[in-house]
């Protein structure tokens, strides 16, 4: 199993939206590196659901429900999407400030490539962030 981080602007698609929908496609990604990350995803992989912009915090956990397929919102036909399903909220959201303050997370793509919308998370980093958020999976 692999772990990921899905970054979203809560004004466009929030954790509450995800919870209400249950399963939803993760579309609109137009960065090749982020798209390649999604191409590597397998059904059952887990991901952090991250609110960007003003909140800057991990608020929940999702699972990949459908592997990479064409994104219907991309007129060029070059990009795809995955479907994600709601797993659980973080018991305590983990902020970007907390992540940046933790030396063991300094190599996290969220810190190094802050504009990338879909990034991998290593096993150790996943466990550490779950512990920081008081959330077991």
C-alpha positions as CSV (number, residue, x, y, z in Angstrom):
1,X,0.0,0.0,0.0
2,X,1.1,3.5,-0.8
3,X,0.2,6.8,0.9
4,X,-0.6,10.2,-0.6
5,X,-1.6,13.7,0.1
6,X,-4.5,15.3,-1.8
7,X,-4.5,19.1,-1.5
8,X,-7.7,21.1,-2.1
9,X,-9.1,24.5,-1.7
10,X,-12.0,24.1,0.8
11,X,-14.0,26.8,-1.1
12,X,-13.9,24.5,-4.2
13,X,-14.1,21.0,-2.5
14,X,-14.0,20.6,1.2
15,X,-13.8,17.8,3.7
16,X,-17.5,18.3,4.4
17,X,-18.2,18.0,0.6
18,X,-16.2,14.8,0.5
19,X,-18.0,13.3,3.5
20,X,-21.4,14.1,2.0
21,X,-20.5,12.6,-1.3
22,X,-18.7,9.6,0.1
23,X,-16.9,8.7,-3.2
24,X,-15.9,11.4,-5.7
25,X,-13.5,11.8,-8.5
26,X,-10.3,13.9,-7.9
27,X,-10.3,15.9,-11.1
28,X,-8.8,19.2,-12.3
29,X,-5.2,18.3,-11.8
30,X,-3.1,19.9,-14.6
31,X,0.4,19.4,-13.4
32,X,2.3,16.5,-15.0
33,X,4.2,15.5,-11.8
34,X,0.9,15.4,-9.8
35,X,-0.7,13.5,-12.7
36,X,2.1,11.0,-12.6
37,X,1.6,10.6,-8.9
38,X,-2.1,9.7,-9.5
39,X,-1.1,7.3,-12.3
40,X,0.9,5.4,-9.6
41,X,-2.1,5.0,-7.3
42,X,-3.7,1.7,-6.6
43,X,-7.2,0.9,-5.2
44,X,-6.9,0.9,-1.4
45,X,-4.0,3.3,-1.2
46,X,-4.7,5.9,1.6
47,X,-4.3,9.6,1.4
48,X,-4.5,12.7,3.6
49,X,-7.2,15.2,2.7
50,X,-5.5,18.6,3.0
51,X,-7.3,22.0,3.1
52,X,-5.0,24.6,1.5
53,X,-5.4,28.4,1.3
54,X,-6.2,29.9,4.7
55,X,-6.6,26.6,6.7
56,X,-3.4,24.8,5.6
57,X,-4.1,21.6,7.5
58,X,-4.8,17.9,7.1
59,X,-8.4,17.3,8.1
60,X,-9.2,13.7,7.0
61,X,-8.2,10.5,5.3
62,X,-9.5,9.1,2.0
63,X,-8.8,5.9,0.1
64,X,-8.3,5.4,-3.6
65,X,-11.5,3.8,-4.9
66,X,-10.8,3.9,-8.7
67,X,-7.4,4.0,-10.4
68,X,-6.4,6.7,-13.0
69,X,-8.8,7.3,-15.9
70,X,-9.5,10.2,-18.3
71,X,-10.6,13.5,-16.7
72,X,-13.8,14.6,-18.3
73,X,-13.0,18.2,-17.4
74,X,-9.8,18.2,-19.5
75,X,-10.6,19.3,-23.1
76,X,-7.1,18.4,-24.2
77,X,-7.5,14.8,-23.1
78,X,-4.0,14.8,-21.6
79,X,-4.9,14.5,-17.9
80,X,-6.8,12.0,-15.8
81,X,-8.2,11.5,-12.4
82,X,-8.8,9.0,-9.6
83,X,-11.8,8.4,-7.4
84,X,-11.4,8.7,-3.7
85,X,-13.7,7.6,-0.9
86,X,-14.0,9.0,2.6
87,X,-12.4,7.0,5.3
88,X,-12.4,9.1,8.5
89,X,-11.7,12.6,9.8
90,X,-8.5,13.4,11.6
91,X,-9.3,13.4,15.3
92,X,-7.1,16.5,15.5
93,X,-6.3,18.3,12.3
94,X,-2.5,18.6,11.7
95,X,-1.4,22.1,10.5
96,X,1.3,22.9,8.0
97,X,3.0,24.9,10.7
98,X,3.2,21.7,12.9
99,X,4.5,19.7,9.9
100,X,7.2,22.3,9.2
101,X,8.2,22.3,12.9
102,X,8.8,18.6,12.9
103,X,12.3,17.8,11.7
104,X,11.4,14.3,10.7
105,X,9.0,15.8,8.1
106,X,11.4,18.2,6.5
107,X,11.7,16.2,3.2
108,X,8.0,15.9,2.8
109,X,6.8,17.1,-0.7
110,X,4.2,19.3,1.0
111,X,7.1,21.2,2.5
112,X,9.5,21.1,-0.4
113,X,7.1,21.4,-3.3
114,X,4.2,23.3,-1.7
115,X,2.4,24.0,-4.9
116,X,2.1,20.4,-6.0
117,X,-1.5,19.2,-5.5
118,X,-1.0,15.5,-5.2
119,X,2.1,14.1,-3.5
120,X,3.4,10.8,-2.1
121,X,3.9,10.3,1.6
122,X,6.4,7.8,3.0
123,X,5.4,5.1,5.4
124,X,7.2,6.6,8.4
125,X,5.8,10.1,7.6
126,X,2.3,8.6,7.3
127,X,2.6,7.0,10.8
128,X,4.0,10.2,12.3
129,X,1.3,12.5,10.9
130,X,-1.4,10.1,12.0
131,X,0.1,10.1,15.5
132,X,0.3,13.9,15.4
133,X,-3.4,13.9,14.5
134,X,-4.3,11.3,17.1
135,X,-5.8,9.2,14.4
136,X,-5.2,5.5,13.9
137,X,-6.0,3.8,10.5
